[in-house]
């Protein structure tokens, strides 16, 4: 897939003759019964008539997943979850790879504008200012986060990092030859299923000068896919079949053992 | 050999799960319980999403209970009429329990209620059973005759209407207590992800005063009906039954259940009860005491966006 996808939030690029191009070695990750994570390998080239030093940043984002997070508080000697808070805009997977630490490549404002780096992810919790009633339950309290909003945001990132779903590898992009670079990004087993975007940005003098986007699909395949679709398309039949299997297995074992 | 589970979306070690299924199946056959109270916490500790663990466990419990019930039926140790009455209550209870559980998950308090239920129910039942069985063992060791079984049944068992004969259990009682017991166990089983045998067995012995010989088989029979219903409901409504996970567990489970049922004849009843009491107590404490310690991580991610 060599299409360049124009993004509505495409950042203003500095006019420069330099350009970047890149390709994934595989655009599909097949999740089969032996799936144990995958490594995404990306090769790219920097075309630059000048000899300005270049930095390359690769950002891989997974499908967006709303996050529900709660904080444990002590009530009458027992640790209890607070009401959960919903964070929107958090990708289910977010890993950056770069030639140097991001804060050495570009300034705070530039990174923030590009949404590059975990610190610059636009995660927010709009739910805290609304009251939603579901199943007769008042789900959310008004403006509870206020002052410790940052604690909550940091906790989201910390928990995602612990599951290897968020990471920043500041040596993840290496130049293998003049103008030719390679990036490797590891997808853990828990990586969500869906469409991923790999964004490749070329920086010169702290400014983005060229940007490419490649897509990557993580999908279930083979038996995994068949069973998953069965469970979701005809759930009642699936339930009956799996229960029949269970009861049959119990009966079969009993018969076998009686003969012995 | 690691295997990726299609519904749970995690990778697990397949031989380990078969072994776990066999161990829990063995315990299930030995004590005549479903074993869900052991299986569900272990699966969650292994990183399987709780909703999937609770739902898939139902298939495993149904399989290993079927495997042992057939053996008990041959020994004429199942009171099908009593089991059916209990299961009718259990079916109603589990439907209500599934709704309560959904509501608790929306509130974000499902973890708390699950942990507290484990602590309270397993703690109390394990503690009572341990005391009772240790007394029985001590009495036997010191050569005293076993405590005469209180044949005076509580009068309210007889005062209620809708009496029914249960010839296999030699009972003529109202159907109201067994139905209420079934409902209570059904609610708990949906919330805790258990079959409920650990509550049913003592309740049948101490409250309904059923003869010890038919208690285990009857409890397993009602567990099959309740967990079959729960398993199909969970698959149909929540799509949380992982057929690969369930199959791995039940392959070990049905074999273990057979071995357990065989082994059970080698132990004295009160020794078995003491052992079961100890296991129940330990699981209850393990699940519940975490509530009192300061957590390492103050925040928790909740599964599902509600």
Interface residues (C-beta under 8 A of the other chain):
Chain A: X31 X32 X33 X34 X35 X36 X65 X66 X67 X68 X69 X70 X71 X72 X77 X78 X79 X80 X81 X82 X83 X84 X86 X134 X135 X136 X137 X139 X152 X155 X156 X158 X159 X189 X190 X193 X220 X223 X224 X225 X227 X228 X231 X232 X235 X236 X238 X239 X240 X241 X242 X243 X245 X246 X247 X249 X250 X251 X252 X253 X254 X255 X257 X258
Chain B: X2 X3 X4 X6 X7 X9 X10 X11 X59 X60 X62 X63 X64 X65 X66 X67 X68 X70 X71 X74 X102 X103 X106 X107 X108 X109 X111 X112 X224 X228 X231 X232 X233 X234 X235 X236 X237 X239 X241 X243 X244 X246 X247 X250 X251 X254 X255 X257 X258 X290 X291 X292 X293 X294 X295 X297 X298 X299 X300 X301 X302 X304 X305 X306
